[in-house]
């Protein structure tokens, strides 16, 4: 292997590793935010009657959770390809 090719591969590997570290950091920040958002919603929402506000916050939580699951699945795919 030529020294130029080796240097290019090492640079690419460093970039991929840096990118994966960044994705992992974002994942943990999002997962840390989810319990805080759930606790805030539990304090804000009324206990007895279901209103449009309650439904809107519930749908927002569902969309956020689906987004996190999708993001996590994509990160798992990237990690599996990085290992291979």
FENRAMO-V831183 format. One record per helix or strand of 3 or more residues. SS is the DSSP state (alpha for helix, beta for strand). FROM is the first residue (numbers start at 1). LEN is the number of residues. If there is no record, write none. Layout:
ss=SS from=FROM len=LEN
ss=SS from=FROM len=LEN
This chain:
ss=alpha from=3 len=42
ss=alpha from=52 len=32
